[in-house]
Amino acid sequence: MVARASWKGYIKFGEVTCPVGLYTAVASSERLAFHTINRKTGNRVHRVFVDSETGGRVERDAQVKGYEVEDGQYVVLEPDEIAAAVPESDKTLAIEAFVPCREIDDVYFDKPYYVAPDKMGKDAFVLLRDGMRKAKVAAIARTLLFRRLRAVLIRPHGDGLIATTLNFDYEVRSSEDAFDEVADVKIEGEMLDLASHIIETKAGTFDARDFDDHYEAALTKLVKAKLEGKKLPKRKAPAIAKPTDLMQALRESAGASDASKPSRKASSRPVAKSAAARATSRRKAS
């Protein structure tokens, strides 16, 4: 790999060990970056730390971490004390268990890393990859990554593996409060038939290349326009949506879907056709 490994160590499963490197799978370095500028001088602004009481500037060597126990009262932690509290790392991704691939909720997923073998560990690496792929399992491992003890999910990915750090249980909020008001809502009959029909006509596949970062593109266009002295684009006034009810919106959407979907052979999707027929007959009956 051309990229530089952000972590090097070992994967251990049973008594088998193979050297690997972790490579960042997601990066934001390609995004447009801005600096804060003094509007009056045009100079870049730098961040300065000041004392909250005296207002005086605090240099880096005078700064220290502190945990607030009361209002304005802190337990001060020196850098060497914090360093001593961090567990020692043996640079090993020790696999603790193999679990079904879909057993872990995606809400626990944090950050992905590509895992590639060192030149000396390819056989053991491929053995682990193919063994997990055949058994349709993922591996749960634990290691010290970037000064934190992390749980890691390891899965086959293409010719290699992908390791995803996992959020701790206390970091993931319960969904009960978020979904409390929708738990007792029931939808059935024509509404559900229409919704199913719309979903069927919009069926497709996911390809990340089909989705552009419109915000990033708009910022790039804005910067280019200012550099070239062109007139800046103006935001269009938002269209005012007409009030409608859910059933009306579903019927209109189903009609639009029928008009926009490509023609198919009569025998290709009999289930979808019967759903549309039921929806149409109910509309006529009403």
HUNORUR-V838927 format. One record per helix or strand of 3 or more residues. SS is the DSSP state (H for helix, E for strand). FROM is the first residue (numbers start at 0). LEN is the number of residues. If there is no record, write none. Layout:
SS:FROM:LEN  SS:FROM:LEN
//
This chain:
E:6:7  E:15:9  H:59:3  E:64:6  E:72:5  H:78:7  E:91:9  H:105:3  E:108:9  H:118:17  E:136:9  E:147:10  E:159:7  H:168:3  H:175:7  H:189:12  H:207:3  H:213:14  H:245:15  H:269:16
//
